[in-house]
Amino acid sequence: MTRICVAGGTGEVGREVVRQALSGGHTVAVLSRNPPPEGSPEHHDGATYFRADVTTGEGLAEALAGADVVIDCLEGQSGKALRRFAAGGALLLAEAIAAGVGRAVLLSIINCDQSTYGFYRSKADKERVYARSQLETVTVRATQFHSLVAGLFAAGSRVGLIPVIRGTRFQTISPADVAAALIEAAVESPAGDRHSLRTVGGPEIEGMRALARTWKRVTGARGVVAVFPLPGSMGRFLREGRNLAPGERHGGETFEGWLEKRTENL
Ligand SMILES: NC(=O)c1ccc[n+]([C@@H]2O[C@H](COP(=O)([O-])OP(=O)(O)OC[C@H]3O[C@@H](n4cnc5c(N)ncnc54)[C@H](OP(=O)(O)O)[C@@H]3O)[C@@H](O)[C@H]2O)c1
């Protein structure tokens, strides 16, 4: 049994980490700015929820007290949250060290250090904070989530267009498969390296057009597939396939399987 603190344990992946860690018999503390009320879908019975903010430090000591490992599933997409993303990681690690935590596991994005896109740069900055920490750290880079691509299709279909970025393939992965990799990194025996980096990718590599066809068929949504070029550093990153890890096909939940499960539950 490991005592795990999940930072961002109310988010898409964090919730799944909490669910799997509890069913694996671990003790789980969760920190986020808005702890979920009991009975809400974000709340897992058996976990202890703490109100904490990694940008101010509020509540971190309480949430981390007694933990063996912290798993960082935090997000900071824009504005101040984006600018403070790496600093938030540094504060979390400093508090973890003070609390006697032995290891920190960071969820990051595949090859984020190979793009000049600001969002990816913030991920790479945080990875560097982890790689310099006194604490033992494991950084787990994931390929894009199924929900990211599905979200792009859904947003476009509201105006009748299902966007497909020309020349782009994805190796999307489910939150459950990412969570399993994070828990494995949290509980495995120390490998000897103080800081390690690994990548987890989804089970299949598919062109975005094929994913759009699958999305339309499973959801029954209307819309015309619209292929467009994506300029800039993100477009280049995708065209060059830097979002893919062909040798790292983890987990079994395909885009179609994940989508079918969600559609059935709607
Ligand atoms: N989407 C993808 O394709 C993809 C692929 C690979 C990796 N990732 C990365 O994986 C990570 C997790 O993604 P996700 O989609 O699961 O994130 P998410 O659903 O947005 O969840 C983020 C979590 O962080 C918490 N949080 C945000 N700011 C906080 C703060 N200042 N202090 C404390 N808690 C805070 C949120 O709760 P509150 O808002 O209540 O605080 C929430 O629990 C992200 O870094 C993401 O970029 C994403």
The ligand as a MOL file (V3000), in Angstrom:
LIG
                    3D

  0  0  0     0  0            999 V3000
M  V30 BEGIN CTAB
M  V30 COUNTS 48 52 0 0 0
M  V30 BEGIN ATOM
M  V30 1 N -5.1660 16.8560 -23.4090 0
M  V30 2 C -4.1630 16.1230 -23.8960 0
M  V30 3 O -4.2220 15.6240 -25.0170 0
M  V30 4 C -2.9230 15.9010 -23.0430 0
M  V30 5 C -1.9330 14.9890 -23.4780 0
M  V30 6 C -0.8340 14.7490 -22.6610 0
M  V30 7 C -0.6960 15.4100 -21.4490 0
M  V30 8 N -1.6630 16.3110 -21.0710 0 CHG=1
M  V30 9 C -1.4560 17.0140 -19.7930 0
M  V30 10 O -1.9640 16.2040 -18.7360 0
M  V30 11 C -2.2270 17.0460 -17.5970 0
M  V30 12 C -3.6090 16.6940 -17.0170 0
M  V30 13 O -4.5900 16.9660 -18.0090 0
M  V30 14 P -6.1460 16.9060 -17.6640 0
M  V30 15 O -6.8600 17.0890 -18.9560 0
M  V30 16 O -6.4460 15.7290 -16.8070 0 CHG=-1
M  V30 17 O -6.2910 18.2510 -16.8000 0
M  V30 18 P -7.6480 18.9010 -16.2750 0
M  V30 19 O -8.8230 18.0140 -16.5400 0
M  V30 20 O -7.6970 20.3090 -16.7770 0
M  V30 21 O -7.4290 18.9230 -14.6800 0
M  V30 22 C -6.5410 19.8240 -14.0840 0
M  V30 23 C -6.5640 19.6280 -12.5750 0
M  V30 24 O -5.6610 20.5610 -11.9650 0
M  V30 25 C -6.3420 21.2660 -10.9260 0
M  V30 26 N -5.7330 22.5980 -10.8220 0
M  V30 27 C -5.6020 23.5210 -11.8080 0
M  V30 28 N -4.9610 24.6110 -11.3430 0
M  V30 29 C -4.6760 24.3490 -10.0440 0
M  V30 30 C -4.0140 25.0950 -9.0160 0
M  V30 31 N -3.5250 26.3360 -9.2270 0
M  V30 32 N -3.8420 24.5200 -7.8020 0
M  V30 33 C -4.3460 23.2800 -7.5560 0
M  V30 34 N -4.9910 22.5330 -8.4840 0
M  V30 35 C -5.1540 23.0750 -9.7070 0
M  V30 36 C -7.8060 21.2870 -11.3920 0
M  V30 37 O -8.7210 21.5150 -10.3330 0
M  V30 38 P -9.2010 23.0100 -9.9300 0
M  V30 39 O -9.4590 23.7400 -11.2070 0
M  V30 40 O -10.4020 22.7880 -9.0750 0
M  V30 41 O -8.0630 23.5770 -9.1500 0
M  V30 42 C -7.9230 19.8590 -11.9150 0
M  V30 43 O -8.0610 18.9530 -10.8290 0
M  V30 44 C -2.1270 18.4860 -18.1020 0
M  V30 45 O -0.8900 19.0620 -17.7330 0
M  V30 46 C -2.2180 18.3140 -19.6350 0
M  V30 47 O -1.6390 19.3540 -20.3790 0
M  V30 48 C -2.7690 16.5600 -21.8260 0
M  V30 END ATOM
M  V30 BEGIN BOND
M  V30 1 1 1 2
M  V30 2 2 2 3
M  V30 3 1 2 4
M  V30 4 1 4 5
M  V30 5 2 4 48
M  V30 6 2 5 6
M  V30 7 1 6 7
M  V30 8 2 7 8
M  V30 9 1 8 9
M  V30 10 1 8 48
M  V30 11 1 9 10
M  V30 12 1 9 46
M  V30 13 1 10 11
M  V30 14 1 11 12
M  V30 15 1 11 44
M  V30 16 1 12 13
M  V30 17 1 13 14
M  V30 18 2 14 15
M  V30 19 1 14 16
M  V30 20 1 14 17
M  V30 21 1 17 18
M  V30 22 2 18 19
M  V30 23 1 18 20
M  V30 24 1 18 21
M  V30 25 1 21 22
M  V30 26 1 22 23
M  V30 27 1 23 24
M  V30 28 1 23 42
M  V30 29 1 24 25
M  V30 30 1 25 26
M  V30 31 1 25 36
M  V30 32 1 26 27
M  V30 33 1 26 35
M  V30 34 2 27 28
M  V30 35 1 28 29
M  V30 36 1 29 30
M  V30 37 2 29 35
M  V30 38 1 30 31
M  V30 39 2 30 32
M  V30 40 1 32 33
M  V30 41 2 33 34
M  V30 42 1 34 35
M  V30 43 1 36 37
M  V30 44 1 36 42
M  V30 45 1 37 38
M  V30 46 2 38 39
M  V30 47 1 38 40
M  V30 48 1 38 41
M  V30 49 1 42 43
M  V30 50 1 44 45
M  V30 51 1 44 46
M  V30 52 1 46 47
M  V30 END BOND
M  V30 END CTAB
M  END
